[in-house]
Amino acid sequence: MKKVAVTVAVLALGLAACQKSAENNAANETAVENNAEVDVNAATANADQALNAASNDVNAAGNAANNAVANASTNQ
């Protein structure tokens, strides 16, 4: 009977240890997902800034071209 009680106690302790491990694994997975979300948001913000800068450069080039045409027409 003692052998059965010891076996049950060991199994209960093992199950309790597994539960704690599962909770830690879930917390670690959540932390990884949160960090990944932060990284994606930062990358998206950087990409948006790069696109805005490129758009501004295209607009400036278009304005320069328009000004060149206007100056050429005026200074004939």
N, C-alpha and C positions, 0 to 999 in steps of 0.2 A: 504494500500500500504506500509506503514511503517513496518507493521508486516512481510510482504514478504521480504522486504529489510533486516530487522534484521535477519530473518531466513536464508537468503542467505549468509549474512555476517558471521553468526555463523557457517554455514556449510563450508564455505570457510576456516575459521580459523581452524576448526576441521580437514579438509582435509590437510591443510598445516602442522598441528601438526603431523598427521599420516605419512606424507611423511618424515618428519625429523626423526620420530621414526623408520621408515623403513630403512633410511640411517644408523642410529645408529646400528640397528640390523644387517645390512649387514656388517658394520665395525667390530662389535663384533664377528660375525661369522667368518670373515676372520682372526681376531686375534686368535681365538680359533683353527682354522685350522692350522695357522702358528705355534702356540705353539705345537700342536700335531705333526706336521712334525718334529720340532726340537727334541721332545721327542723320536720319532721313530728313527730318525737318531742317536741320542745318544745311544739308546738301541742297535741299529744295530752295532755301533762301538764297544760297550762293548762286544757284543756277538762275534764279529770278533776277538777281542783281547783275549777273553777266549778260542776260538777255536784255535787260533795260539799258545797260551801257552800250551794247551793240546797237540797239535801236536808236539811242541818242547819236551814236557815230554815223549811222545811216542817214538820220535826219540832218545832221550837220553837213554831211557830204552832199545831200540833195540841195540844201540851202546854198552851199558854195557853188554848186553847178548852176543853180538859178541866178545867183548873183553874177556869175561869170557871163551868162547869156545876157542878162540885163545890161551889164557894163559894156559888153561888146556891141549891143544894139544902140546904146546911148552914145558911144564914142566912135561912131563910124566916120 
